[in-house]
Amino acid sequence: GLYKQWYQRRVAITAGGDNSSLLGAYSQWQGYHKLPYWESDEANTLNGTEGLFFAPNLQPNKSVTTFVDDLFRSNPMEYIGEEEVLGITSYKYQIPMYVLKNATQNPLNSGFNSYGPSGLMNLTAAVNAPVMASKPSFLDAESWLIDEVVGLYPPNRNMDTNIWIEPHTGVLTKAIKQLQVNVMIEQSDWHGMMSLRKKPRFIPLATIVETGGLDKDLADTLKHKVLKPTPLKCPVA
């Protein structure tokens, strides 16, 4: 991830025990049982898995939750349909729109200090710098953000973050994480370009794309040794 050079990653996850819905969920991250960055208990609650596997027996139309190191927060992913991945029927998920709304449109996001334009995630409290994360090319953000930047590709749905999960086992079959990192520049008396500007400007610094998933051999193993039904052998009377 973008900030992983700042720290050695230390996590603890649960084995599920009597509650299979907790399988793989973080119980500790960087020594924290509760995050120290945000402004509400809900925002600081440590939820979700790393994203490599999830609880088994997923149900359609229900969300899953991942913890995203680069965003220092838990992030829900909503179900949007079924797709085949290397011959494996998988549930496809994406970031729901309400996650990106500012606190005026979604008051729950006040816990994440989301008081700027919709479409940005404010990371200032976590990285001690005026850094905002967004989807690439400000996809699903307020339109004026991209209008003020020269050189970005027009936003399209191929720039979204998605994960695909085999629902019976909870195994991740495919993933693509796409993130744009922006810096906020505010009004300044000494900076000529910003001296007369009343609202901040958000300048893209980098776009991060990470992909992963099963290769063909692992997919075949999952299909033929895990998901393939085993015929019952009935004794002959």
Salt bridges, closest charged atoms under 4 A:
GLU50 OE2 - ARG9 NH2 2.91
ASP69 OD2 - LYS4 NZ 4.00
ASP69 OD2 - ARG9 NE 3.05
ASP70 OD2 - LYS177 NZ 3.01
GLU83 OE2 - LYS92 NZ 3.37
ASP140 OD2 - LYS135 NZ 2.69
ASP140 OD2 - ARG157 NH2 2.72
GLU148 OE1 - ARG197 NH2 2.56
GLU148 OE1 - ARG201 NH1 3.88
ASP160 OD1 - LYS135 NZ 2.98
ASP160 OD2 - ARG157 NH2 2.84
GLU210 OE1 - LYS177 NZ 3.45
ASP220 OD2 - LYS216 NZ 2.89
ASP220 OD1 - LYS223 NZ 3.48
